[in-house]
């Protein structure tokens, strides 16, 4: 099992924390627009970061 919390940053801004849980990580959003993935579970840190980048991109495109 992983231990700890990891900051996910997108373009120098804190998007949220990836909180280690059994079998992966749970995302805890730090700011809007990342509330869209708040509470979502991810297999690994890379998957959590990709999801946060996608949310950031969508917010920028709109």
N, C-alpha and C positions, 0 to 999 in steps of 0.2 A: 504494500500500500504506500502511496505517496504521502508525504507530510508537508503541510505548509500552504502558503498563499503566494501567488505570483501576480505581479502587476502586468497587465496587458496595456501597452502603449501603442497608439496609432498616431503617427506623425508628431511625436513628442508630447501628446496629450494622453492622460490616463483615461482609458476606456472603461476599465474595471479590474476586478480581481478574478483570478482563476483559483478557486478554493479546492484543494485536494480532497477527494472523497474516494471511497472504495470503487475501483474500476474506472476512475477518471477524474474529471474536474467539473465543478459547478461555477458558472459565470455570475459574478455579482457586479452589476453596472455601477459605474461611478458618475455617469453623466448622461444626459440626453445626447444623441439618439440611441445610445446603447441599451436603453430600457427594453428595446425590442427583443433582446436576447437574455435579459436578466432572468436568472434561475435556470437557464438551459444547461443541460449536461453535455460534456464533450469527452471523447476518448483520451485526448492528449492536449498539451498546450498549443501545439501547432494548429489543431482544429479550432480551438477557441480563438486564437489570433486571426485565423482566416475568416471566421464568422464576424468578428469585430471589424475587420477591414471591409468586408462586404457591406455591413451596416453603414460604415463611414462613407463608402463610395455611393451607396444609395442616397444618403442624406445630402451629399454634395451634388449629385445629379439632379435632385429635385429642387 
